[in-house]
């Protein structure tokens, strides 16, 4: 496996590990935070609706106290003045204040006035279910050392309503309460649209006649939405009103889409980076190293070569320079070795005394000429010479004179 391939494999492994770690961090850390934010937002939305219902109930309480503290209601409960009913409890009072029921009672359980009005048709009707429970509320208030308002939600035969039962005092709030005033406001479509516009939350209401629960319940969780429910406990602990809300999971969906985009951007960026690194490695490392390898291969048969050097001041250039120095040094040594071999070859073929070719040279020349003349179909002639009585010369005058005679 080449160095280029090895480096590419290492970079791809690192890229894969980084992508996996990045994806794991986003899924394991960022996405749960997005889900948490989304759930908190859903909780906040349904709590805004709940607080809007509570504000409506508090507004009815305030109106009931203000209306009952004018003084007329206190004395009406005392003496049941018919003039008070004509001037204060007509249909106009119901419509102008969005009231569906008004009742005045004393603490003995006597109902001095009670009337329910359909606000759309302006016709009277009977709220039997509420009338059956009013005495329980009156008894509860009468047993309080400090008379306090009782308020809550109640389900009638027609629609859910806000109910406020307020003790009636004189105008200056002094003395004893003469009785209670009961006011009810309908929880109708107009009110739901009003609350939805105020809170910016779409919701529906339903009635729970059986089980009660506290707090916010996530009824259903899917990838697209949450179904939340908030209980508004009924006035008598039964028939609670349920706020049902569907919360679209835009944060998680958009967050996951963003995470996927980030992952793909990271992968694309690292692929581009991988190609750039591969290109740079190929130009700065692989190419010079390949050139050195090719040069080393050529040095097997030819030492008269040299590596190309560039002007870059880096480790690869320095290594090329050092290799060129080594090649130059090898070339010098090789040249000296060639000269020495040539000299040795010459000494091996020439007789040192006479300077003539010796037996080895004779054999080489004879073999070469034999082959040449054999190809050319020509004869070969050999002349042999011998010096007569040369031994007597050596014996008489000595070997030194004999050598001189041979040289001459």
C-alpha positions as CSV (number, residue, x, y, z in Angstrom):
1,X,0.0,0.0,0.0
2,X,1.5,3.4,-1.0
3,X,2.0,6.2,1.4
4,X,-0.6,8.3,-0.4
5,X,-3.2,5.6,0.1
6,X,-2.3,5.1,3.7
7,X,-2.6,8.8,4.4
8,X,-5.9,8.9,2.6
9,X,-7.2,6.0,4.7
10,X,-6.1,7.7,7.9
11,X,-7.8,10.9,6.9
12,X,-11.0,9.1,6.0
13,X,-11.0,7.3,9.4
14,X,-10.5,10.6,11.2
15,X,-13.3,12.2,9.1
16,X,-15.6,9.3,10.0
17,X,-14.8,9.5,13.7
18,X,-15.3,13.2,13.7
19,X,-18.6,13.0,11.9
20,X,-19.8,10.3,14.3
21,X,-18.7,12.2,17.4
22,X,-20.3,15.4,16.0
23,X,-23.6,13.6,15.2
24,X,-23.5,11.9,18.7
25,X,-23.0,15.2,20.4
26,X,-25.8,16.8,18.5
27,X,-28.2,13.9,19.1
28,X,-27.1,13.2,22.7
29,X,-26.8,16.8,23.9
30,X,-28.2,19.4,21.6
31,X,-31.4,17.6,20.6
32,X,-32.5,16.8,24.2
33,X,-32.1,20.5,25.0
34,X,-34.3,21.4,22.0
35,X,-36.9,18.9,23.3
36,X,-36.6,20.5,26.7
37,X,-37.1,24.0,25.4
38,X,-40.0,22.7,23.3
39,X,-41.7,21.1,26.3
40,X,-41.1,24.3,28.4
41,X,-42.7,26.3,25.6
42,X,-45.7,24.0,25.5
43,X,-46.1,24.2,29.3
44,X,-45.8,28.0,29.1
45,X,-48.5,28.2,26.4
46,X,-51.0,26.1,28.3
47,X,-50.2,28.0,31.5
48,X,-50.9,31.3,29.7
49,X,-54.4,29.9,28.8
50,X,-54.9,28.8,32.4
51,X,-53.9,32.3,33.7
52,X,-56.2,33.9,31.2
53,X,-59.1,31.8,32.7
54,X,-58.1,32.9,36.1
55,X,-58.0,36.5,35.1
56,X,-61.5,36.2,33.7
57,X,-62.6,34.7,37.0
58,X,-60.9,37.4,39.0
59,X,-62.5,40.1,36.8
60,X,-65.9,38.6,37.6
61,X,-65.0,38.6,41.3
62,X,-64.0,42.2,41.2
63,X,-67.1,43.2,39.3
64,X,-69.3,41.2,41.8
65,X,-67.7,42.9,44.8
66,X,-68.0,46.4,43.2
67,X,-71.6,45.8,42.2
68,X,-72.5,44.4,45.6
69,X,-70.8,47.1,47.6
70,X,-73.0,49.9,46.2
71,X,-75.2,49.6,49.2
72,X,-78.4,48.8,47.4
73,X,-77.8,45.0,47.4
74,X,-77.1,45.0,51.2
75,X,-80.5,46.7,52.0
76,X,-82.3,44.7,49.3
77,X,-81.3,41.5,51.2
78,X,-82.6,43.1,54.4
79,X,-86.0,44.3,53.1
80,X,-86.3,43.0,49.5
81,X,-87.1,46.3,47.9
82,X,-88.8,45.8,44.5
83,X,-87.4,49.1,43.2
84,X,-83.8,47.7,43.5
85,X,-84.7,44.8,41.2
86,X,-86.3,47.0,38.6
87,X,-83.4,49.4,38.4
88,X,-80.4,47.1,38.9
89,X,-81.4,43.6,37.8
90,X,-82.9,44.1,34.4
91,X,-81.8,42.4,31.2
92,X,-79.4,45.4,30.5
93,X,-77.3,44.5,33.5
94,X,-76.9,40.9,32.2
95,X,-76.0,41.9,28.6
96,X,-73.7,44.8,29.4
97,X,-71.7,42.8,31.8
98,X,-71.9,39.4,30.0
99,X,-73.7,37.7,32.9
100,X,-75.8,34.7,32.5
101,X,-77.0,34.3,36.1
102,X,-77.5,36.6,39.2
103,X,-78.9,35.6,42.6
104,X,-79.1,37.2,46.0
105,X,-79.6,35.1,49.1
106,X,-79.6,35.6,52.9
107,X,-77.7,33.3,55.2
108,X,-80.9,31.5,56.2
109,X,-81.0,29.9,52.7
110,X,-83.7,32.3,51.5
111,X,-83.4,33.0,47.8
112,X,-84.5,36.6,47.4
113,X,-83.7,36.9,43.7
114,X,-82.5,34.4,41.1
115,X,-82.6,34.7,37.4
116,X,-80.7,33.2,34.5
117,X,-80.7,34.8,31.0
118,X,-79.7,33.5,27.6
119,X,-77.6,36.3,26.3
120,X,-78.2,35.5,22.7
121,X,-82.0,35.3,22.9
122,X,-82.4,37.5,26.0
123,X,-84.8,34.9,27.3
124,X,-84.9,33.6,30.9
125,X,-84.1,30.0,31.7
126,X,-83.5,27.8,34.8
127,X,-80.1,26.8,36.0
128,X,-81.4,23.9,38.1
129,X,-77.9,22.3,38.6
130,X,-76.5,25.6,40.0
131,X,-79.5,26.4,42.1
132,X,-79.2,23.0,43.8
133,X,-75.6,23.8,44.8
134,X,-76.0,27.5,45.9
135,X,-77.2,26.7,49.4
136,X,-74.1,24.6,50.0
137,X,-72.0,27.7,49.1
138,X,-74.1,30.0,51.3
139,X,-73.8,27.7,54.3
140,X,-70.0,27.5,53.7
141,X,-69.7,31.3,53.7
142,X,-72.0,31.7,56.7
143,X,-69.7,29.4,58.8
144,X,-66.6,31.5,58.0
145,X,-65.5,33.9,60.8
146,X,-64.3,36.2,58.1
147,X,-66.7,36.1,55.2
148,X,-64.7,35.5,52.0
149,X,-65.6,35.1,48.3
150,X,-65.9,31.6,46.8
151,X,-65.2,31.3,43.1
152,X,-64.6,28.6,40.6
153,X,-65.9,26.8,37.5
154,X,-69.1,25.0,37.2
155,X,-70.8,22.8,34.5
156,X,-74.5,23.7,33.9
157,X,-77.0,22.0,31.6
158,X,-76.0,24.3,28.8
159,X,-72.4,25.4,29.1
160,X,-69.5,25.7,31.6
161,X,-69.6,29.0,33.6
162,X,-67.5,31.1,35.9
163,X,-69.3,31.4,39.3
164,X,-68.5,33.9,42.0
165,X,-70.3,33.9,45.4
166,X,-69.5,37.2,47.2
167,X,-70.6,38.3,50.7
168,X,-72.6,41.6,50.6
169,X,-71.6,44.4,53.0
170,X,-72.5,48.0,53.3
171,X,-70.8,50.5,51.1
172,X,-68.0,51.1,53.7
173,X,-67.5,47.4,54.2
174,X,-68.3,47.7,57.8
175,X,-70.6,45.6,60.0
176,X,-71.9,42.2,59.2
177,X,-72.7,40.7,55.8
178,X,-76.4,40.6,55.1
179,X,-76.1,37.8,52.6
180,X,-74.4,36.8,49.4
181,X,-74.6,37.7,45.7
182,X,-74.1,34.9,43.1
183,X,-72.9,35.9,39.6
184,X,-72.1,33.6,36.7
185,X,-70.5,34.4,33.3
186,X,-70.7,31.8,30.5
187,X,-67.6,30.2,29.1
188,X,-68.7,30.3,25.5
189,X,-67.1,30.4,22.1
190,X,-66.7,34.2,22.2
191,X,-64.7,34.0,25.4
192,X,-62.6,31.1,24.1
193,X,-61.8,33.2,20.9
194,X,-60.9,36.2,23.1
195,X,-58.5,34.1,25.3
196,X,-57.0,32.5,22.2
197,X,-56.3,35.9,20.7
198,X,-54.8,37.2,24.0
199,X,-52.5,34.3,24.5
200,X,-51.8,33.4,20.9
201,X,-52.6,29.8,21.7
202,X,-55.2,27.5,20.0
203,X,-57.0,25.3,22.4
204,X,-60.3,23.5,23.2
205,X,-62.1,22.8,26.4
206,X,-63.8,19.6,27.5
207,X,-65.4,18.4,30.7
208,X,-63.9,15.7,33.0
209,X,-66.7,14.2,35.1
210,X,-64.6,11.4,36.6
211,X,-61.0,11.6,37.4
212,X,-59.2,14.7,38.5
213,X,-55.5,15.4,38.1
214,X,-53.2,18.2,39.1
215,X,-50.8,20.0,36.9
216,X,-50.1,19.6,33.2
217,X,-50.5,16.2,31.5
218,X,-48.8,15.3,28.3
219,X,-51.6,13.1,26.9
220,X,-49.8,12.2,23.7
221,X,-46.3,12.8,22.3
222,X,-45.5,12.3,18.6
223,X,-42.8,13.5,16.3
224,X,-45.1,16.2,15.0
225,X,-46.9,17.5,18.1
226,X,-47.7,17.3,21.8
227,X,-51.2,16.9,23.2
228,X,-51.3,18.7,26.5
229,X,-54.1,18.9,29.1
230,X,-54.6,21.3,32.1
231,X,-57.3,20.7,34.6
232,X,-59.3,23.6,36.0
233,X,-61.0,22.1,39.1
234,X,-64.7,22.6,39.4
235,X,-66.3,24.7,42.1
236,X,-67.5,21.6,44.1
237,X,-64.5,19.4,43.3
238,X,-66.3,17.7,40.4
239,X,-66.8,18.2,36.7
240,X,-63.5,19.9,36.2
241,X,-62.8,21.8,33.0
242,X,-60.0,20.5,30.8
243,X,-57.9,22.8,28.6
244,X,-56.7,20.7,25.6
245,X,-53.9,22.1,23.5
246,X,-52.0,20.7,20.5
247,X,-48.5,22.1,20.4
248,X,-46.7,21.6,17.1
249,X,-43.1,20.5,17.6
250,X,-41.6,23.2,15.3
251,X,-38.5,23.7,17.4
252,X,-37.5,20.0,17.4
253,X,-38.3,19.6,13.7
254,X,-36.5,22.7,12.7
255,X,-33.7,21.8,15.1
256,X,-33.3,18.3,13.6
257,X,-33.4,19.8,10.1
258,X,-30.6,22.3,11.2
259,X,-28.6,19.5,12.8
260,X,-28.9,17.4,9.6
261,X,-27.8,20.4,7.6
262,X,-24.8,21.0,9.9
263,X,-23.8,17.3,9.7
264,X,-23.9,17.4,5.9
265,X,-22.1,20.7,5.8
266,X,-19.4,19.2,8.1
267,X,-19.1,16.1,5.9
268,X,-18.9,18.2,2.7
269,X,-16.3,20.5,4.3
270,X,-14.2,17.6,5.5
271,X,-14.4,15.9,2.1
272,X,-13.2,19.2,0.5
273,X,-10.5,19.4,3.2
274,X,-9.6,15.8,2.6
275,X,-9.1,16.4,-1.2
276,X,-7.1,19.6,-0.5
277,X,-4.9,17.8,2.0
278,X,-4.4,14.9,-0.4
279,X,-3.5,17.3,-3.1
280,X,-1.0,19.2,-0.9
281,X,0.5,15.9,0.4
282,X,0.8,14.7,-3.2
283,X,2.6,17.9,-4.3
284,X,4.7,18.5,-1.2
285,X,5.6,14.9,0.0
286,X,4.5,12.2,-2.4
287,X,5.9,13.8,-5.6
288,X,9.4,14.4,-4.2
289,X,9.5,11.0,-2.5
290,X,8.4,9.3,-5.8
291,X,11.1,11.2,-7.6
292,X,13.7,10.0,-5.1
293,X,12.4,6.4,-5.5
294,X,12.7,6.7,-9.3
295,X,16.2,8.1,-8.9
296,X,17.2,5.3,-6.6
297,X,16.0,2.8,-9.2
298,X,18.1,4.5,-11.9
299,X,21.1,4.5,-9.7
300,X,21.2,0.7,-10.0
301,X,22.6,1.1,-13.6
302,X,23.7,4.7,-13.7
303,X,25.2,6.8,-11.0
304,X,25.6,9.9,-13.1
305,X,22.2,11.4,-12.1
306,X,21.0,14.1,-9.8
307,X,17.7,14.9,-8.0
308,X,15.8,18.0,-8.9
309,X,15.9,20.6,-6.1
310,X,13.3,23.3,-5.6
311,X,13.5,26.5,-3.7
312,X,11.3,25.5,-0.8
313,X,12.8,25.6,2.6
314,X,11.3,22.5,4.1
315,X,12.3,19.0,5.4
316,X,11.7,17.4,2.0
317,X,13.9,19.9,0.1
318,X,16.6,19.4,2.8
319,X,16.4,15.6,2.4
320,X,16.7,16.0,-1.4
321,X,19.8,18.2,-0.9
322,X,21.3,15.6,1.4
323,X,20.6,12.8,-1.1
324,X,22.2,14.8,-3.9
325,X,25.3,15.3,-1.7
326,X,25.4,11.5,-1.1
327,X,25.0,10.8,-4.8
328,X,27.8,13.2,-5.6
329,X,30.0,11.6,-3.0
330,X,29.1,8.1,-4.4
331,X,29.9,9.4,-8.0
332,X,33.3,10.6,-6.9
333,X,34.1,7.3,-5.2
334,X,32.7,5.4,-8.2
335,X,34.9,7.4,-10.6
336,X,38.0,6.6,-8.5
337,X,37.0,3.0,-8.3
338,X,36.6,2.8,-12.1
339,X,40.1,4.3,-12.6
340,X,41.5,1.9,-10.1
341,X,39.8,-1.0,-11.9
342,X,41.1,0.2,-15.2
343,X,44.7,0.4,-13.8
344,X,44.4,-3.1,-12.2
345,X,43.0,-4.5,-15.5
346,X,46.0,-3.0,-17.4
347,X,48.4,-4.4,-14.8
348,X,46.8,-7.8,-15.2
349,X,47.3,-7.9,-19.0
350,X,50.8,-6.4,-19.4
351,X,54.2,-7.9,-18.3
352,X,55.7,-5.5,-15.8
353,X,59.3,-6.1,-17.0
354,X,59.0,-5.7,-20.7
355,X,55.7,-3.8,-21.0
356,X,54.4,-6.3,-23.5
357,X,51.1,-8.2,-23.4
358,X,51.3,-11.2,-21.1
359,X,49.8,-14.7,-21.3
360,X,46.4,-13.4,-20.1
361,X,46.3,-10.8,-22.7
362,X,47.4,-13.3,-25.3
363,X,44.5,-15.6,-24.4
364,X,42.0,-12.8,-24.5
365,X,43.3,-11.5,-27.9
366,X,43.6,-15.0,-29.3
367,X,39.9,-15.8,-28.3
368,X,38.6,-12.5,-29.7
369,X,40.5,-12.9,-33.0
370,X,39.6,-16.6,-33.3
371,X,35.9,-15.7,-33.1
372,X,36.2,-12.8,-35.5
373,X,38.1,-14.7,-38.1
374,X,35.7,-17.7,-37.7
375,X,32.8,-15.4,-38.6
376,X,34.8,-13.9,-41.5
377,X,36.0,-17.4,-42.7
378,X,39.6,-16.3,-42.7
379,X,42.8,-18.1,-41.4
380,X,44.6,-17.2,-38.2
381,X,48.4,-17.1,-38.0
382,X,50.4,-17.2,-34.8
383,X,54.2,-16.5,-34.6
384,X,56.1,-18.0,-31.7
385,X,59.6,-16.6,-30.9
386,X,62.2,-18.0,-28.5
387,X,65.6,-16.7,-27.5
388,X,68.3,-19.4,-27.8
389,X,70.9,-19.9,-25.1
390,X,69.3,-17.2,-22.9
391,X,69.9,-19.3,-19.8
392,X,73.7,-19.2,-20.4
393,X,73.4,-15.4,-20.5
394,X,71.6,-15.4,-17.1
395,X,74.2,-17.8,-15.7
396,X,77.2,-15.9,-17.0
397,X,76.1,-12.3,-16.5
398,X,73.3,-12.7,-13.9
399,X,69.5,-12.2,-14.0
400,X,69.8,-8.4,-13.8
401,X,71.7,-8.3,-17.1
402,X,69.2,-10.9,-18.4
403,X,66.3,-8.6,-17.6
404,X,68.1,-5.6,-19.2
405,X,68.6,-7.7,-22.3
406,X,64.9,-8.6,-22.5
407,X,63.9,-4.9,-22.0
408,X,66.3,-3.8,-24.7
